[in-house]
């Protein structure tokens, strides 16, 4: 009887695995293939923008790596493919930090939806009225200060009313989520103020730089502003992770318990698929934003030989600041491992 039962369980498990294997659209290769393609295109466009192809060709010819003075462009294709893969992975590193901090919302990441709404509004206004905004000498400064002050007032006067509320699913008063005001005015006001802050802030950067205010560069920088928001949000989440180790462990303990419930599989598959497919599109969007940010920053600084050196410093600083929060996830994983070794029961 035991052998028969064991055989039946084995057949059921095999059938389940076969069903999972036939769902090819759920594989990570398919989900993130678009990010790899967009990463390759982004690497190609960055190489064109900064004359990497011309410089590399001259170097290869000077060092005898080309046959009959001609460069094998298949080498460039392979290089672009490898760079595309690296670009996709590098750009997606903040998702690791944001995923680790999902145990609760903080004041910064709670406003993410309003930032994206505001960013969309700013792009529409930038495309339609970007030339007019850049032509005004004083308006960008006034608009930037006014929108920033109004946004600060909005957060202090509206988000302060019962902003911290215990999450009922967490159980204890010290495990709290940041709750935004539910009034529709707050959502619209926050989105519009963020839009004007981005519009006038980007225009102000253009005005103080030594580059002529060109609309295409303005739109590129405006399109790349989510890069700054994601960077700030990474560090806000990282600060929580470094100071709320016990809270994070309690969240995972309750999550592990919930996953062992009889109907957990269906629920877990639902939110996992939604999150993973959304991640694949999110990576593409971040890639486009980083591409626009890097190209726009390059056009602001590379007009002179000294500016090219400044851009190199800015670019390396950006890459370092972008990746640094993910490095701390190693220590957070080690902290969880130590907690598990010290008291395994707290995770059961």
C-alpha angles and dihedrals in degrees: 000000000000091000091049091048091047090049090051092050090048091051091048091049091048091048090051091050091048090052091051092048092053091056091084094165090069096059118112091235092062094041096052100032090094090054089053092051093047089046090055091049091047091050090050093050092047089050090052093046093053098037093245092148093054093046093046092048092052091049093049093050093046092053097044098250094128126078116235091347092299123116120224102236091197084077089059091049091053091046092050090050092052092044090048091056092047092046091052092050095044094049093049096054095098089064088069091058094044090048092051090052095051092106089092142353124253131199094270103044091040087068094052096106090053091050092054092047090049092047091054091049091048092052092052092049091042093054093045101038105015094116092052092048091051093047093061112084100196103028097076091056094045093043093048093051094042095049091046092050092046091049091051090050091049093053094045097045101037109024092049095072106096089328092159114059128169113251106236093214092056097057106209131079094237092060102078139161125214106247120201122217111271096216111117090225091066093054094048095041093049092049094048094045091050089050092054091043090056094042096051096033092056091045090051091054088052091049096051093046122087092240122101111256100259117179095221092056089046092054091046092054091044091051089050097053093099085069089068093044093051090047093053092044090053092059093044090054091043091055089054092048092051094049103035105052094138092049092051091049092051090051092053091045090056091043091053090050092050092050091058093058116112096252098036095106095068094045093046093049090051098053093036093055092045091050097044095048090045089050092056091055092041090056091053091050092049090049091055092046093049090047091053092044094051095045092045092048090049092053090052095053112024098073091102135031089250089050091055089057090048090051091053090054092047093047095050090046090051093051092048094048090045094055101035099084090055090056089062090059087076090062091044090054090050091050091053090048091053091049090050093049091048097046115007092173093070089069095050 
